[in-house]
Amino acid sequence: MGKKFIVVGASSGIGKALAEQLLSEGNQVALLARRDKVLKEFASKFNTDPKNRIALTVKYDSTLFASAKTVFAKILKEFGSIDGIYYASGVMPTVAPDEFSTDKDIAMINTNLLGAIAILNPAAEYFQSIGKGMIAGISSIAGDRGRRGAPVYNTSKSALNTYLEALRNRLAVKGVQIVTIKPGFVSTDMLKDAKVPDKGFLKPITPEAAAKIIIQKISSGSEEFYVPGRWALVGLIIRNIPSFIFRKLNI
Ligand SMILES: NC(=O)c1ccc[n+]([C@@H]2O[C@H](COP(=O)([O-])OP(=O)(O)OC[C@H]3O[C@@H](n4cnc5c(N)ncnc54)[C@H](OP(=O)(O)O)[C@@H]3O)[C@@H](O)[C@H]2O)c1
């Protein structure tokens, strides 16, 4: 029998690919994002049997923090139980090298960090109460270091890593799997204006390939990993470059 999942940020990119794979494997999935028309169209592909509608769509804005608890409770009521939640919502507006935009920074902190905390807290409380479950946050290799190009995107991801680590330290003993996912380049809308290599070691992978790796790693019990795995080497190098050298590099 299939399991029941929530995917926040299921209207495009990595979240959509995760939802697609979970639904294709016969799981029930609640699809959350602001573009509910896109979600409905996507869900209709999987809701062909009126007696077994496996894709539930929920129009949801992660930055409306006060609604998170109620939305989680409504999905729980509809599904009866929940096995796991993926937080894949995120924004990364273009920030010029000499730009300091508090508006853009607030948008990133609200969506990438506070939005995650707002919905993962009720999930954590529920999984703690039943002694099982899985919480996965899509972070980024960008959280490994404070880089000149994206100060607050980096901050949002490193803070998300710390939050997820703390949840893991609280909840592992209660039987809950907490997963920190650190993708490298994935060819989604988020990267459409970014300069990324089109070949070689750092070439972007498709969202479908990323979803396949993520679901496989989670089912094998992993708690923290890069996607694809080769980015672990990049992370290792980046984290170990001394600060006085790092600030001279244009990365
Ligand atoms: N692509 C990469 O190379 C890469 C690398 C490392 C990490 N990541 C991370 O992976 C995650 C997914 O990004 P992606 O690459 O798949 O980008 P994407 O295709 O742009 O998807 C972003 C998703 O976030 C949702 N979202 C944005 N703001 C939201 C809000 N206020 N409320 C609810 N949902 C919101 C979007 O849905 P709506 O617009 O419909 O609300 C969309 O479903 C992000 O956290 C990103 O930082 C991506």
The ligand as an SDF file (V2000), in Angstrom:
LIG
                    3D

 48 52  0  0  0  0  0  0  0  0999 V2000
   17.8870   24.5270   -9.0910 N   0  0  0  0  0  0  0  0  0  0  0  0
   19.0230   24.4340   -8.4450 C   0  0  0  0  0  0  0  0  0  0  0  0
   20.1220   24.3990   -9.0320 O   0  0  0  0  0  0  0  0  0  0  0  0
   19.0190   24.3260   -6.9380 C   0  0  0  0  0  0  0  0  0  0  0  0
   20.2340   24.0540   -6.3000 C   0  0  0  0  0  0  0  0  0  0  0  0
   20.2670   23.9410   -4.9250 C   0  0  0  0  0  0  0  0  0  0  0  0
   19.1000   24.0890   -4.1960 C   0  0  0  0  0  0  0  0  0  0  0  0
   17.9300   24.3740   -4.8270 N   0  0  0  0  0  0  0  0  0  0  0  0
   16.7320   24.5370   -3.9940 C   0  0  0  0  0  0  0  0  0  0  0  0
   15.7450   23.6300   -4.4300 O   0  0  0  0  0  0  0  0  0  0  0  0
   14.4530   24.1310   -4.0510 C   0  0  0  0  0  0  0  0  0  0  0  0
   13.5330   24.0200   -5.2610 C   0  0  0  0  0  0  0  0  0  0  0  0
   13.9590   24.9490   -6.2480 O   0  0  0  0  0  0  0  0  0  0  0  0
   13.8840   24.6480   -7.8050 P   0  0  0  0  0  0  0  0  0  0  0  0
   15.2490   24.6950   -8.3300 O   0  0  0  0  0  0  0  0  0  0  0  0
   13.0460   23.4460   -8.0240 O   0  0  0  0  0  0  0  0  0  0  0  0
   13.1600   25.9970   -8.3030 O   0  0  0  0  0  0  0  0  0  0  0  0
   11.7470   26.3100   -8.9340 P   0  0  0  0  0  0  0  0  0  0  0  0
   11.4730   25.4560  -10.1120 O   0  0  0  0  0  0  0  0  0  0  0  0
   11.7590   27.7870   -9.1020 O   0  0  0  0  0  0  0  0  0  0  0  0
   10.7030   25.8850   -7.7970 O   0  0  0  0  0  0  0  0  0  0  0  0
   10.4800   26.6680   -6.6740 C   0  0  0  0  0  0  0  0  0  0  0  0
    9.2000   26.1910   -6.0030 C   0  0  0  0  0  0  0  0  0  0  0  0
    9.0360   26.9950   -4.8180 O   0  0  0  0  0  0  0  0  0  0  0  0
    7.6790   27.4090   -4.7670 C   0  0  0  0  0  0  0  0  0  0  0  0
    7.5620   28.6590   -4.0260 N   0  0  0  0  0  0  0  0  0  0  0  0
    8.2590   29.8100   -4.1950 C   0  0  0  0  0  0  0  0  0  0  0  0
    7.7930   30.7570   -3.3460 N   0  0  0  0  0  0  0  0  0  0  0  0
    6.7890   30.1600   -2.6330 C   0  0  0  0  0  0  0  0  0  0  0  0
    5.8970   30.6160   -1.6160 C   0  0  0  0  0  0  0  0  0  0  0  0
    5.9410   31.8730   -1.1470 N   0  0  0  0  0  0  0  0  0  0  0  0
    4.9950   29.7510   -1.1240 N   0  0  0  0  0  0  0  0  0  0  0  0
    4.9320   28.4760   -1.5800 C   0  0  0  0  0  0  0  0  0  0  0  0
    5.7360   27.9780   -2.5300 N   0  0  0  0  0  0  0  0  0  0  0  0
    6.6460   28.8280   -3.0510 C   0  0  0  0  0  0  0  0  0  0  0  0
    7.2680   27.5780   -6.2280 C   0  0  0  0  0  0  0  0  0  0  0  0
    5.8480   27.5000   -6.3370 O   0  0  0  0  0  0  0  0  0  0  0  0
    4.8620   28.7340   -6.6090 P   0  0  0  0  0  0  0  0  0  0  0  0
    5.6200   29.7900   -7.3510 O   0  0  0  0  0  0  0  0  0  0  0  0
    3.7370   28.1340   -7.3990 O   0  0  0  0  0  0  0  0  0  0  0  0
    4.4000   29.1720   -5.2600 O   0  0  0  0  0  0  0  0  0  0  0  0
    7.9450   26.3740   -6.8540 C   0  0  0  0  0  0  0  0  0  0  0  0
    7.1170   25.2470   -6.7330 O   0  0  0  0  0  0  0  0  0  0  0  0
   14.6950   25.5590   -3.5690 C   0  0  0  0  0  0  0  0  0  0  0  0
   14.7070   25.5860   -2.1570 O   0  0  0  0  0  0  0  0  0  0  0  0
   16.0730   25.8900   -4.0880 C   0  0  0  0  0  0  0  0  0  0  0  0
   16.7140   26.8620   -3.2720 O   0  0  0  0  0  0  0  0  0  0  0  0
   17.8580   24.4860   -6.1920 C   0  0  0  0  0  0  0  0  0  0  0  0
  1  2  1  0
  2  3  2  0
  2  4  1  0
  4  5  1  0
  4 48  2  0
  5  6  2  0
  6  7  1  0
  7  8  2  0
  8  9  1  0
  8 48  1  0
  9 10  1  0
  9 46  1  0
 10 11  1  0
 11 12  1  0
 11 44  1  0
 12 13  1  0
 13 14  1  0
 14 15  2  0
 14 16  1  0
 14 17  1  0
 17 18  1  0
 18 19  2  0
 18 20  1  0
 18 21  1  0
 21 22  1  0
 22 23  1  0
 23 24  1  0
 23 42  1  0
 24 25  1  0
 25 26  1  0
 25 36  1  0
 26 27  1  0
 26 35  1  0
 27 28  2  0
 28 29  1  0
 29 30  1  0
 29 35  2  0
 30 31  1  0
 30 32  2  0
 32 33  1  0
 33 34  2  0
 34 35  1  0
 36 37  1  0
 36 42  1  0
 37 38  1  0
 38 39  2  0
 38 40  1  0
 38 41  1  0
 42 43  1  0
 44 45  1  0
 44 46  1  0
 46 47  1  0
M  CHG  2   8   1  16  -1
M  END
$$$$
